[in-house]
Amino acid sequence: MAELDEFDLDIVDEDIDKKNKVEKRIKDLSDKVRITSEERDELKGLLVESEKAKEAAFKERDFHSSFADATAKYPGANEYKDTIKDKVLSGYSVEDATVAVLASEGKLVMPEPAAEPEPSPAGGSAVNQPPAGEKKLDEMTLEEKREAVLEAERKGEITT
């Protein structure tokens, strides 16, 4: 029986070793999955940060290119450049941010609208000449007199 007991113990030891190896392998694989997942999440976070930084750089570039127009249109905007810039970076357009900041500071001076040209009393761009019959003979030029005679001939008022 002593032999049998030793043999049984060897089998039991082998089974325990196999189970320990399987458990160790499962633990190693679980650790690898966890580490891979953490790396993926970290990379995803870095990508999101990179996109935000790129978008902020684009907004800042657009701000600087458009701010000169806003300062020309709204006097006093230059004094609040940093505040306006913060609003633009948070999503406002340059003009909206400028108006909002200047209005809240009580410094908003509305630009005067472009003056529209006076409407022509004649009603358009065509030259309106009065009819030849309304002018007196001494007020007419030689060309107007000639036109009046030709028109009278066409109407049959005079014959040659």
C-alpha positions in Angstrom: 0.0 0.0 0.0 2.8 2.3 0.6 3.7 2.1 -3.1 0.2 2.9 -4.0 0.0 5.9 -1.8 3.2 7.3 -3.3 2.0 6.7 -6.8 -1.3 8.4 -6.0 0.5 11.3 -4.5 2.6 11.8 -7.7 -0.5 11.9 -9.8 -2.1 14.3 -7.4 1.0 16.5 -7.5 1.0 16.4 -11.4 -2.7 17.4 -11.4 -2.0 20.3 -9.0 1.0 21.4 -11.1 -1.2 21.4 -14.3 -3.9 23.3 -12.6 -1.4 25.9 -11.3 0.1 26.3 -14.8 -3.4 26.8 -16.3 -4.3 29.3 -13.6 -1.0 31.1 -14.1 -1.6 31.2 -17.9 -5.1 32.6 -17.3 -3.8 35.2 -14.9 -1.1 36.2 -17.4 -3.6 36.5 -20.2 -5.9 38.6 -18.0 -3.1 40.9 -17.2 -2.2 41.3 -20.9 -5.9 42.1 -21.7 -6.0 44.7 -18.9 -2.7 46.3 -20.0 -3.8 46.4 -23.6 -7.1 48.0 -22.7 -5.4 50.6 -20.6 -3.0 51.4 -23.4 -5.9 51.7 -25.9 -7.8 54.1 -23.5 -4.7 56.2 -23.0 -4.1 56.5 -26.8 -7.8 57.4 -27.3 -7.5 60.1 -24.6 -4.3 61.5 -26.3 -6.1 61.6 -29.6 -9.0 63.5 -28.2 -6.6 65.9 -26.5 -4.7 66.4 -29.8 -7.9 67.1 -31.7 -8.9 69.7 -29.1 -5.5 71.4 -29.3 -5.7 71.5 -33.1 -9.2 73.0 -33.0 -8.1 75.6 -30.5 -5.1 76.5 -32.7 -7.5 76.9 -35.7 -9.8 79.1 -33.6 -7.0 81.2 -32.4 -5.6 81.6 -36.0 -9.1 82.6 -37.2 -9.4 85.1 -34.3 -6.2 86.9 -35.2 -7.1 87.1 -38.8 -10.6 88.5 -38.1 -9.9 90.7 -35.1 -8.4 93.5 -37.2 -11.8 93.8 -39.0 -13.6 93.9 -35.7 -11.3 96.7 -34.3 -11.9 98.7 -37.4 -15.7 98.3 -37.1 -15.9 98.6 -33.3 -13.7 101.2 -31.7 -12.5 100.2 -28.3 -12.4 96.5 -29.1 -8.6 96.5 -28.8 -8.8 97.2 -25.1 -10.7 94.0 -24.5 -8.8 91.7 -26.9 -8.1 89.0 -24.3 -11.7 88.8 -23.2 -12.9 88.7 -26.8 -10.3 86.0 -27.6 -11.6 83.9 -24.7 -15.1 84.1 -26.0 -14.0 83.2 -29.5 -12.1 80.2 -28.2 -15.2 79.1 -26.4 -17.2 79.1 -29.6 -18.4 82.6 -30.4 -17.7 84.2 -33.8 -15.3 87.2 -33.6 -18.0 89.7 -34.3 -20.4 88.2 -31.8 -17.7 88.0 -29.1 -16.7 91.6 -29.8 -20.3 92.9 -29.6 -21.0 90.8 -26.4 -17.9 92.0 -24.6 -18.3 95.7 -25.6 -22.0 95.7 -24.7 -21.4 94.2 -21.3 -18.7 96.8 -20.6 -21.0 99.6 -21.8 -18.5 100.6 -24.5 -20.5 99.4 -27.6 -20.7 102.1 -30.3 -22.7 100.8 -33.2 -21.1 101.4 -36.5 -23.1 103.7 -38.7 -24.7 101.9 -41.6 -23.3 102.5 -45.0 -25.1 105.5 -46.6 -27.3 104.5 -49.4 -27.2 106.7 -52.5 -30.0 109.2 -52.9 -32.6 107.9 -55.3 -32.6 109.7 -58.6 -35.7 112.0 -59.0 -35.7 111.1 -62.7 -36.4 107.5 -61.7 -33.4 105.8 -63.2 -30.2 106.0 -65.0 -31.6 106.8 -68.5 -31.4 110.4 -69.6 -34.9 111.9 -69.8 -35.1 114.6 -72.4 -38.2 116.7 -72.6 -40.1 116.4 -75.8 -38.9 118.8 -78.5 -42.3 120.4 -78.8 -42.2 121.8 -75.3 -39.1 123.9 -75.7 -39.2 127.3 -77.3 -37.5 127.6 -80.6 -34.8 129.9 -79.3 -34.0 127.4 -76.4 -33.3 124.5 -78.9 -29.9 123.6 -80.2 -29.4 123.1 -83.9 -29.6 119.3 -83.5 -32.9 119.6 -81.5 -34.4 121.9 -84.2 -33.4 119.4 -86.9 -35.0 116.5 -84.9 -38.2 118.5 -84.4 -38.5 119.2 -88.2 -38.0 115.5 -89.1 -40.5 114.4 -86.4 -43.1 116.9 -87.8 -42.5 115.5 -91.3 -43.0 112.0 -90.1 -46.3 113.0 -88.4 -47.4 114.7 -91.6 -47.6 118.1 -89.9 -45.4 119.7 -92.6 -44.5 118.6 -96.1 -41.6 119.5 -98.3 
